[in-house]
Amino acid sequence: MPTPMPLNGPRFNEFIQSQKVRVIDENGENLGVMYTREAMEQAREVGLDLVEVSPNADPPVAKFLDIGKFKYETQKKANLARKSQKTQEIKEIKMRPNIDDHDYDTKMKKVHEFLAEGDKVKCTLRFRGRELAHGQLGMMVLQRVQADTAEVAKVEQFPRMEGRQMLMVLAPK
């Protein structure tokens, strides 16, 4: 029974579909363009596989490699790249229009902390009952937040009303 077609990763040995390939040996030396069968025989003599590393080239480029080791190393590189990637989260700070100074200072400490970590901050002001009639109070609070974070953040979404809430999004500079 023939071995199945590789589902992921590069084509190798008998799965290489082109008749001719540009061959690079295990030392990185260019052996030139040759027939795929001939290149596979040479790779087997050295005890390695013929792996297609650049299938879109004309002719495709193939190397003498150990396919298992090659797949392992590419997987390791991908994992390392994924690990070093920083995803930007959106953190939310909820306030009220009549927030007291100490509460405001505590919230601002958290906002600065989130921005320093590289996260975006969504400031939400919730209005209850008759507070909704005083939208300017909420706007003043959000303008104060904007002024206090001016040196470390830029406003990505300016304050706007959504039902009983006023929203503003800050992003780190």
N, C-alpha and C positions, 0 to 999 in steps of 0.2 A: 504494500500500500504506500503510495507516495506521500511525502510529508505535506501538510496543508499550507496554503498560501498565507504568508504573514499578514495578519490583520492590522497590526500597528508596527510602526518602525520601517526601516528601509528594506528594499528587496535585496535578497542575497542568493548566491549560487544559482540554482536552476530557475529561480523566480525572476531573474533579470530578463526582461523581454526583448531588449534590443540585440541585434546580431553582433554589433561592434561596440566596444567600450574603450575609453581612454583609461589605462591602467596605471595605478600608483602602488608601488610595492610597500612592504612593511617598514622600510627605512625612509619612506617619503620621496623616493626617486621616481620620476616619470618614466615608465617603460614604453610609452607611446600607445597608439591605437592598435587594438588587435581584436580578433574574434572572441566572443564571450566564452565559448567552449575551451579555447586555447588558454585564456586567462584563468578559467576555473581549474584547469589541470595544473597550471603553475602554482596557484594558491594552495591546492591540495598537497603538492610536493613539499611546500614549506610548512604545511600543517595548519593552514588558516582558511578562512572563508573569503569569497569574493563578495564584497558588500558595495552596493550602489550608493554612493554618498551624495552625488549631484545628478538626479535623474532628469532634470530639465535642460542640462547642457547638451551641446550637439558635437560629438557623440557624448552619451552619459559618462560620468566619471565614476570609476569603481576602484576600491582599495582592497588590499590584502589585510583583513582584520579577523579577530576572533569575534563572531557575532554576539555571543553571550556577554562578553566583556564590554563590547561597544554599546549594547542596549543598556547595560547596567550603568555605564558612565553617563550616557545621555539622560537617563532617568534621574541620576544623582544631581546633574546640572540643573534640570528642570525643578527639582525639589528645592535646591538652594536658591534659585531665582524666585520661587514662590514664597520661600521663607523670608527673604529680604524685602519683599514687597510690603508697603504700608498702605492699608486700606483706610480711606478717610471716612470717619463716621460722623453722623449728625447727632450732637448732644442737645438736649432740650433743657432750657431754664424757664420755669414758670413763675410769673409774678402777678401782682395785683396792682391796679392803678394807684391805690393809696398805700403803697409799700413804705415801711418805716426805714430810716437811715441805716440802722444796724443790719436789718434784714437785707437791704439793698447791697451793703458792703459785703456781706457773706455771699450773696449770689454773684457779685462781681469777682470775688476771689475764685469761685468755681469757673466762671466764664474765662478768666485769664489762664487758669489751669488747663481747661479744654483746648484753648487756642494754642498754648505752648506745646501741647501734645500733637498739634497738627490737625485737630478735628474742627469741623464746622459747628457753630452754635446757633440754635434756633431759639430766639427769645419770644416767649408766648405771654401775652398779657390777657388774663381772663376778666371779663366784666360780669358782675352779678347785679341783678335787679336794676335799681335806678342809676348805678354807675355808668350804664350804657349811654345815658344822656350826656355824660361828661367825657367824651372821647378825647378832648384836648388834654386831659390829665394823663391818659395813657400815652398819648403822643409825646408829652413832655418827658415821661419816664424813659421811653425808648430813645429819645434824642439824647438824654443823659447817658444812657448805656453806650450809644454811638460815640459820644464825646469822650467817655472814659476809656474806650477801647480803640480810639483813633490811631494810636501809634503801633498797635500790634495786630489790628484787624481792619478789613475793608467790608463795607456793607455789600453783601451779594444780592439781597432782596430787601428793598426799602419797606418801612412799616406800612401794613395795609390791613384793613378789617376783613375778617372772615366770620360772619355771624356774630357771636358774642366774644370773639377773640381778635386780638391785634397781633400780627406776626411780623418778625424781622429775622433775617438770616445773616450771620456774620461768618466770614471766612478768614483764616490766618493770612497775613501778608507774606 
